[in-house]
Every structure is written in structure tokens, then in C-alpha cells.
Amino acid sequence: MLHLYQHLQESVQFIRAKFTGTVKAGIVLGTGLGNLAKQIQADAVIPYSDIPHFPRSTVETHAGNFVIGKLNGVPVAAMEGRFHAYEGYDLKSITFPIRVIKALGADTLFVSNACGGMNPQYQQGDIMVIEDHINLMGVNPLTGINDDRLGPRFPDMCEPYDHKLIEQALEVARKENFICHKGVYVAVLGPNLETRAEYRFLRGIGADVVGMSTVPEVLVAVHCGMKVLGLSIVTDMALPDALKPGNVEEIIAAANAAEPKLTKIVSHIASKLTSV
């Protein structure tokens, strides 16, 4: 863990050669949600492959760029595509960009994902604001020797998702007249979709949606002392008694169709970050 600090300094030094300002927030754009990056007035667009110690994105729908610029006048750093454990990366590598975003000055993180909806009151295309999560990935990015320069040994998780940001997101949805739930996200390792029995189990332990990302990034963001807003797009329904084979193309299409709703939430809240 102690080498992580040195790697962090090297990555930030590289980025500072292209961008010398300070960002207010970080944004992680998941499957089908890359169009939000187009709303950013970019000062720098850096391929992940150019940044020292960054992993390489292997998911076809992820552009793999680190975008720095302004969203509604607020300086942000956006990950145009994320990394997943099912790609073969360890969680410290997956979450390394979150530490870079923090080192660039961000105190707030917006994290988004595509997910399967297990709550029968949800529908495909709905937005869910993450109120809490369950980590069933079997691993944690904070294991190992702790570097106190990066965060505390035992970060508290009583409020991993900021309540004020959650209420602001729900208010945007009400004003814009689209459905936005508040619920629990459960993270599993993947890459396979779940069985009927697994969906029943996950629903039974209190989860509303299921996905293969987000939780590692949130754990590190909390460790760094950042406020977090998590947003999920329900791209397919995971109801065990009415289960259909998953279709990746349909999942991506559903994410793309719902993306404007997510963009409205992030853009609106980002514009008010100075008062959060």
C-alpha cells in the first residue's frame, strides 16, 4: 500500500503538465453513460493508456479517457469508462483513478452504473439514487497496509452516500418529472449475470438492484474523505419468476435512452456544489 502514494504523485504530476487547475468534483461514467462527457467543456482529454499507473479499459462501450474541464461552470474530472474486477484487475488498480481525482482537488464524487432491477416496483429505464450498498464481491480495496496520508485505517460507513446530495437528486427528478427511486445497490464480482436463486437471495437480503461495479470506488472515495452521489440506471429487470436471457445490446440501449435523465441530475447538482 505504501507504494500507492508514490504512484499517485507520479500520475498527478503527469496530469498537471496538461491541467494546472483544481477540480471540484469527479464523475465516473459507467456502461452507456459516456455521453455525459460531451457536456463537459474540456480543457484536457487524456487516454488512460497515457497516464502512469492507470489500468487499461477493456470494455468495448467505455472510451477510456480522463476528461478534465467544466460542467455548468464547475471544474470536474470525469472517467469516460471505468474498470471492473471481472476484467482481471485488483481493486487497488480499479480505484486508483478515484485517488487521482481526489489529489486533483475534488471533494465530491458522482458515480454511475447500469444495473439489474430486482425491486418489482422498478421498471427498465428508471433511475435509482443509491442510498446504501452491500458488498458481495468478496474483496475490498482497503485491505492491506494502510497509508495514513491517504485515509484512515477504519473508515466509517454509516453514510457512504451523502444524504444532502441524495435529496437534491430526488428534487431534480421531481422538477423534471421523471421517475427516480431511492434504494440499495448490491455489488457482485461478475462477469456472468445471476441465477434465479441468486436473484432471490440478493432481493431477500435487502437489495433493490445488482451490478458489478461502484462499491469499490465508493469505499475508496469515503476513505479519501469525499462526499458521494451514486446513480444507477435500471437497464434490465432481474425478476426470478419472470426472468429472460440477458441481452447486452438491449442493456446498452436502455442505458443510452435513460442517460439524459442522469445528465440532468449531475449537471444540476454540480452547478450548486459550492453551496453543498
C-alpha positions in Angstrom: 0.0 0.0 0.0 2.9 2.4 0.7 4.0 2.4 -2.9 0.5 3.7 -3.8 1.3 7.2 -2.6 4.4 7.4 -4.9 2.4 6.1 -7.9 -0.3 8.7 -7.1 2.2 11.5 -7.1 3.6 10.4 -10.5 0.1 10.2 -12.1 -0.9 13.6 -10.8 2.4 15.1 -11.9 1.7 13.8 -15.5 -1.8 15.3 -15.5 -0.6 18.6 -14.0 1.5 19.1 -17.1 -1.7 19.3 -19.1 -4.0 20.8 -16.5 -2.8 23.1 -13.7 -6.2 24.0 -12.1 -8.2 22.4 -9.2 -11.3 20.3 -9.8 -14.3 20.4 -7.6 -15.8 17.0 -8.4 -15.1 13.7 -10.0 -17.5 11.8 -12.2 -17.4 8.0 -13.0 -19.3 7.2 -16.2 -20.5 3.6 -16.5 -21.9 1.5 -19.3 -23.8 3.5 -21.8 -23.4 6.8 -19.9 -20.4 8.2 -21.8 -22.4 10.9 -23.4 -22.3 13.0 -20.3 -18.6 13.6 -21.1 -19.8 15.6 -24.1 -21.4 18.1 -21.8 -18.0 18.9 -20.3 -16.1 21.9 -21.8 -12.9 20.0 -21.9 -9.5 21.5 -21.0 -7.8 18.2 -21.4 -8.7 14.7 -22.7 -6.1 12.2 -21.7 -6.3 8.5 -22.8 -5.9 6.2 -19.8 -3.1 4.5 -21.6 -1.0 7.7 -21.4 -1.3 8.2 -17.7 1.3 6.4 -15.5 -0.1 3.6 -13.4 -3.6 3.8 -14.8 -5.2 0.5 -15.9 -6.5 0.0 -19.5 -10.2 -0.3 -20.1 -11.2 -3.5 -21.9 -14.9 -2.9 -22.0 -15.9 -2.1 -25.6 -18.5 0.6 -24.6 -16.0 2.5 -22.5 -14.0 5.2 -24.3 -11.1 5.0 -21.8 -10.4 8.8 -21.4 -9.8 11.0 -18.5 -11.6 14.2 -19.2 -10.9 17.5 -17.3 -12.9 20.6 -17.8 -16.1 22.5 -16.7 -19.6 21.2 -16.3 -22.0 24.1 -15.9 -19.1 26.2 -14.9 -17.8 23.9 -12.3 -14.3 22.2 -12.8 -14.6 18.4 -12.9 -12.6 15.4 -13.7 -14.5 12.6 -15.5 -13.7 9.0 -16.1 -15.1 8.2 -19.5 -15.3 4.5 -18.7 -14.4 2.6 -15.6 -12.5 -0.6 -14.7 -14.0 -3.8 -13.2 -12.8 -6.7 -11.2 -14.1 -9.1 -13.8 -11.5 -7.7 -16.3 -8.8 -9.2 -14.1 -7.8 -6.1 -12.2 -7.3 -6.0 -8.5 -9.4 -3.4 -6.6 -6.5 -1.1 -5.8 -5.9 -0.7 -9.5 -9.6 -0.3 -10.2 -9.9 2.5 -7.6 -6.6 4.2 -8.3 -8.3 6.9 -10.5 -10.5 7.9 -7.6 -7.4 8.7 -5.6 -6.1 10.7 -8.5 -9.3 12.7 -8.7 -9.1 13.4 -5.0 -5.5 14.6 -5.4 -6.6 17.0 -8.1 -8.8 18.7 -5.5 -12.2 17.0 -5.8 -14.3 16.7 -2.6 -17.4 15.2 -4.3 -17.7 12.1 -6.4 -20.6 11.3 -8.8 -20.6 7.6 -9.7 -23.0 6.0 -12.1 -23.7 2.5 -13.3 -26.0 0.2 -15.3 -27.7 -2.4 -13.1 -30.3 -5.1 -13.0 -33.6 -4.2 -11.2 -34.8 -6.7 -8.6 -37.4 -4.5 -7.0 -40.7 -5.4 -8.7 -41.8 -1.7 -8.5 -38.9 -0.6 -10.7 -39.0 -0.6 -14.5 -36.4 -0.7 -17.2 -35.1 2.8 -17.8 -35.8 4.0 -14.2 -33.1 5.9 -12.3 -32.3 4.8 -8.7 -30.3 7.0 -6.3 -28.1 4.7 -4.2 -29.0 5.2 -0.5 -26.8 2.3 0.7 -24.9 -0.7 -0.7 -24.0 -4.3 0.0 -20.5 -5.6 -0.9 -20.7 -9.2 -2.1 -17.6 -9.0 -4.3 -15.6 -10.9 -1.7 -12.8 -8.3 -1.8 -12.1 -4.8 -0.6 -9.8 -2.2 -2.0 -8.8 -1.1 1.5 -7.2 -4.3 2.7 -3.5 -4.4 3.3 -1.2 -1.9 5.0 -2.9 1.5 5.4 -1.2 4.7 4.3 -2.4 7.4 6.7 -1.6 10.0 4.1 -4.5 8.7 2.0 -7.1 8.0 4.6 -7.9 6.3 8.0 -7.3 2.7 8.8 -11.0 2.1 9.7 -13.2 4.5 7.6 -16.8 4.8 8.9 -19.5 3.7 6.5 -22.6 4.9 8.3 -23.3 7.3 5.5 -21.3 6.3 2.4 -23.8 8.2 0.1 -24.3 11.8 1.1 -27.9 12.4 2.3 -28.0 16.1 1.1 -26.9 15.0 -2.4 -29.5 12.2 -2.4 -32.3 14.7 -1.6 -31.0 17.1 -4.3 -31.1 14.3 -6.9 -34.6 13.3 -6.0 -35.7 17.0 -6.2 -34.2 17.3 -9.7 -36.2 14.3 -10.7 -39.4 15.7 -9.3 -38.9 19.0 -11.1 -38.0 17.3 -14.3 -40.9 14.9 -13.9 -39.2 11.6 -14.3 -39.1 8.5 -12.0 -36.2 8.3 -9.6 -36.2 5.7 -6.8 -34.0 5.6 -3.7 -32.6 2.1 -2.9 -29.9 -0.3 -2.1 -27.2 -1.4 -4.6 -25.5 -4.8 -4.2 -22.2 -5.4 -5.9 -21.2 -8.9 -7.2 -18.0 -9.9 -8.9 -19.4 -11.0 -12.3 -19.0 -11.2 -15.3 -21.9 -13.7 -15.6 -25.4 -12.5 -14.8 -27.0 -14.0 -11.8 -29.1 -17.2 -11.5 -32.8 -17.2 -10.4 -31.8 -18.4 -7.0 -29.1 -15.7 -6.7 -31.6 -13.0 -7.5 -34.0 -14.3 -4.9 -31.1 -14.3 -2.3 -30.0 -10.8 -3.2 -33.5 -9.4 -3.0 -34.0 -11.3 0.2 -31.1 -9.6 1.9 -32.4 -6.1 1.1 -31.0 -5.2 -2.3 -33.1 -3.3 -4.9 -30.6 -3.5 -7.8 -27.5 -5.5 -8.6 -24.3 -4.6 -10.5 -20.6 -5.4 -10.9 -19.0 -2.1 -10.0 -19.3 1.1 -8.0 -18.8 -0.2 -4.5 -15.0 -0.4 -4.7 -14.9 3.2 -5.9 -17.2 4.4 -3.2 -15.2 2.6 -0.5 -12.1 4.5 -1.6 -13.9 7.8 -2.0 -15.1 7.5 1.6 -11.6 6.6 2.6 -10.4 9.8 0.9 -13.0 11.9 2.7 -15.1 12.6 -0.4 -18.9 13.1 -0.5 -20.6 10.6 -2.9 -23.7 10.6 -5.0 -24.4 7.2 -6.6 -26.8 6.9 -9.6 -28.0 3.6 -11.2 -29.9 3.2 -14.4 -32.1 0.1 -14.4 -31.2 -1.4 -17.7 -32.9 -4.8 -17.3 -35.3 -6.4 -15.0 -33.9 -9.3 -12.8 -37.2 -10.8 -11.5 -36.6 -14.5 -10.9 -40.1 -15.6 -11.7 -40.2 -13.7 -15.0 -36.5 -14.0 -15.9 -35.4 -13.6 -19.6 -31.9 -14.2 -21.0 -29.8 -11.0 -20.7 -29.1 -9.1 -23.9 -26.0 -6.8 -23.8 -27.2 -4.7 -26.7 -30.6 -4.1 -25.1 -28.9 -3.2 -21.8 -26.6 -0.6 -23.5 -29.6 0.8 -25.5 -31.6 1.2 -22.3 -28.7 2.9 -20.6 -28.3 5.3 -23.6 -32.0 6.1 -23.6 -32.0 6.9 -19.8 -28.8 8.8 -19.9 -30.3 12.3 -20.4 -32.1 11.9 -17.0 -28.9 11.1 -15.3 -27.2 14.1 -17.0 -29.8 16.5 -15.7 -29.2 15.3 -12.1 -25.4 15.5 -12.3 -25.4 18.8 -14.2 -27.8 20.5 -11.8 -26.1 19.3 -8.6 -22.6 20.1 -10.0 -23.7 23.7 -10.6 -24.5 24.0 -6.9 -21.5 22.3 -5.4 -20.1 25.5 -4.0 -23.0 25.6 -1.6 -23.1 21.9 -0.8 
